[in-house]
Amino acid sequence: MEQANGFDFVDRAHDPIFLELRKLTEGCPTVTIASYTVTLNAFSLFEIESIGIHDCVSTLEQCYRYLCTHTAE
């Protein structure tokens, strides 16, 4: 069983995390969300970085889920 996140119940069109991430697909090279820096690299992968963290995901949805999970902690 997975714990629900508040953003699971909010329309993504109004979700500040999703709106910020969407900037990456609109030409913005890097965004900062909480303590995370997210970059869309030349291979269309989302690189998520913070102190001691360098993760990579392949879709906007995966990036969104990662940040919702880790910023809620």
C-alpha positions in Angstrom: 0.0 0.0 0.0 1.4 3.4 -1.0 0.8 6.6 1.0 -1.3 9.2 -0.9 0.3 12.5 -1.7 -1.8 15.7 -1.6 -0.9 16.4 -5.2 -2.6 13.1 -6.2 -5.8 14.9 -5.7 -5.0 18.2 -7.3 -5.4 19.0 -11.0 -1.9 19.1 -12.5 -2.8 22.2 -14.4 -2.7 24.0 -11.1 0.1 22.0 -9.4 3.2 24.2 -8.8 5.6 21.3 -9.1 4.2 20.1 -12.4 4.0 23.7 -13.8 7.6 24.3 -13.0 8.7 21.0 -14.5 6.7 21.7 -17.7 9.0 24.7 -18.3 11.7 22.2 -19.2 9.7 20.9 -22.1 9.1 24.5 -23.2 12.8 25.4 -23.6 13.9 26.3 -20.1 17.2 24.4 -19.6 17.0 24.1 -15.8 14.5 24.5 -13.0 14.9 24.5 -9.2 12.2 23.0 -7.0 12.8 23.0 -3.2 16.5 21.8 -2.9 16.4 20.0 -6.3 17.8 21.2 -9.6 16.2 19.5 -12.6 17.7 19.6 -16.0 16.5 18.2 -19.3 19.7 16.9 -20.9 20.6 16.4 -24.6 19.3 12.8 -24.5 15.8 14.0 -23.3 16.4 12.6 -19.8 15.5 14.5 -16.7 18.5 14.8 -14.3 17.5 15.4 -10.7 20.3 16.8 -8.5 20.6 17.9 -4.9 23.2 17.5 -2.2 24.4 13.9 -2.5 21.8 13.0 -5.2 22.1 12.7 -8.9 19.2 10.6 -10.3 17.9 10.4 -13.8 14.4 9.6 -15.1 13.1 9.3 -18.7 9.7 11.0 -18.5 8.1 14.2 -17.1 5.6 12.0 -15.2 8.5 10.0 -13.5 10.2 13.3 -12.6 7.0 14.7 -11.2 6.4 11.6 -9.1 10.0 11.6 -7.8 9.8 15.2 -6.7 6.4 14.8 -5.1 7.6 11.9 -3.1 10.9 13.4 -2.1 9.8 17.0 -1.4 7.0 15.7 0.9 9.5 14.1 3.3 
